[in-house]
Amino acid sequence: MKTLEHHYTLDCLPSDNPYLSDNWRPCDEEWTASTPQLEVIGEVPRDLNGVYLRNGHNQVHAPIGKYHPFDGDGMIHSTHFDGGKVTYRNRFIRTTGFLAEAAAGRSLWPGIIEPRKAVLRGWGSIGAMKDNAGTDVKVHAGRALAAMSQCSEPYRLDPVTLETLGPDPSWARALGTRGICSHFQVDAHSGEMMFFNYGQTAPYFNYGVVSADNKLVHYEPIELPHAPWPHDLGMSAHYCVLHDLSMFFDPEGLRKGQHRLHFHRDVPARFGVIPRMGRNRDVKWFEGLPCYILHLANTYEVGDQIVMDGAIQTNPVPDLSGLPKEGYARMHALLSMDLQETRMHRWRFNLRTGQTQEEDLDDEVTEFSMIDTRVKGRPNRYVYNALAKPEWKLDGLKKYDWRAGRSQRWEAPKGCYVSESPFAAREGSTAEDDGYVITYITNLNTGKGECAVFDASDIAQGPLCRVILPHHIPMGAHACWAPASALKVPQ
């Protein structure tokens, strides 16, 4: 059996574009590599069994118009752990758009910045982009599910081999062209998956539930006053929290075929609390500070309250007036979480009084929250975040202990950047931080990526082991951990 296989795919175009070079430089190779051929520094834990999956955008062809780092083709990187043995794989997600451009030998769709350059029908809430399925990945009903943030077809993959299996045949067609937004949620207790999508025409928002055996069991249009731009979904044991935030499409622009996002600093954010199987009439709306939210840490119930923790942005569109329109200076600013005033925040929605309470949980810029998925939707103690520097550079990890009111951190060496870093429970463990934190490291010093495993109870000591990958791994989007027990398709 071969343990080191090098699969050539398409040649990614070399570029001096800041989002196609250095830490963003795409991969143009697909690998399968296993220990002992893979170099391991330290010792791989033998009680770590499952797969770490990370999605990301990996542009192949010269882009049409200005390139945004969320435009590239989806590529999944995986590290499979099995009793101390490790296998690494990476594969492009072979979406309809990816295959069409591979056949044409060039880009056929523009990106998020200049959608008006589109000449072909596209996907997503804008309707002009390629469906790259490159934002999020989670495992549900034994399959990895990948989607992009602007809504797309839900692409299934084998979570071990990474073979693309196509849009889910059980329920994808029932959603029409809307698909799902990238941040769907999976309840480890019930096995259900909650999702949403949105678009430019009414109904602007839909909410749905897929059962543990992969059947669409609930799909409900939600009334909104305008075309929104949500990104995440809160999930507790019995409710979901829908986001109608202060940044949304300009209605007048939409009537003219323009897709202009505006942050309305005087418009409160709205949060709709809906029972898991609820209808539009059951939604209870709450108001909060004007803001935008990319990613949540957790949502849970305490008495009459729904508590939602996540990374608030109170300045998602910084002042760009002093920056040139040419080049990428403005995009740098829009991808700088410090300028966006990003910080961990808590919302409390009182179902009895209808009131909202808010508080900051930290003043440091951190994002990409991960928790033990066994307590997802229930009260949690620990959160594992990435330290965020300008231009989406994640240069370390921070662990929050909400109960004790303290934190610990690990800062990556200069020239190294982490990925979203999920918690992986030690086999047989029950305690919330009894396990590991796993991340990919983009190492510009060596030119080779790494998969690093930390003791979740003490991330400050640094990695327990580092698996050296056979090639460079670029910065990515979202990641998940799936234990071995989650990799089986329900019968």
Buried (B, 14 or more C-beta within 10 A) or exposed (E): EEEEEEEEBBEBBEBEBBBBEBBBBBBBBBBBBBBEEBEBEEEBBEBBBBBBBBBBBBBBBEBBBBBBBBBBBBBBBBBBBBEBBBBBBBBBBBBBBBEEBBEEEEBBBBBBBBBEBBEEEBBBBBBBBBBBBBBBBBBBBBBBBBBBBBBBBBBBBBBBEBEBBBBBEBBBEEBEBBBBBBBBBBBBEEBBBBBBBBBBEEBBBBBBBBBBEBEBEBBBEBEBEBBBBBBBBBBBBEBBBBBBBBBBBBEEBBEEEEBEBBBBEEBBBBBBBBEBEBEBEEBBEBBBEBBBBBBBBBBBBEEEBBBBBBBBBBBBBBEBEEBEEEEBBBBBBBBBBBBBBBBBBBBBBBBEEEEBEBEEBBEBBBBBBBBBBBBBBBBBBBBBBBBBBEBBBBBBBBBBBBEEEEBBBBBBEEEBBBBBBBBBBBBEBEEBBBBBBBBBBBBEEEEBBBBBBBBBBEBBEBBBBBBBBBBBBBBBBBBBBBBBEBBEEEE
